[in-house]
Amino acid sequence: MGVKILIADDESDIVSMLSRFFESKGFRVLPASNGAEVLMQVEKQPDIILLDINMPGTDGVEVCKRIRAYISCPINIRDYLH
């Protein structure tokens, strides 16, 4: 089983593109399209998280605050001005 990367973005095209890329490099991808899904996926203990800041419901900053207390992997928060 490869390194687990959680990819969170509300734009499915971005998640699909990044998933294909990382899977081709041997990563196991855990996709999420909103904050609630991220909170569920972190239970699978990802090794790294790519997190969109602008997601519906619970945004990336709030998700990061909630999960940081019990997960220590690197989190890359991105903000593309859509």
Protein Blocks (a to p, Z undefined) as FASTA:
>chain_A
ZZddddddfblklmmmmmmmmmmnopacdddfbfklmmmmmmnopabdcddfbdghjafk
lmmmmmmmmpcbdcddddddZZ
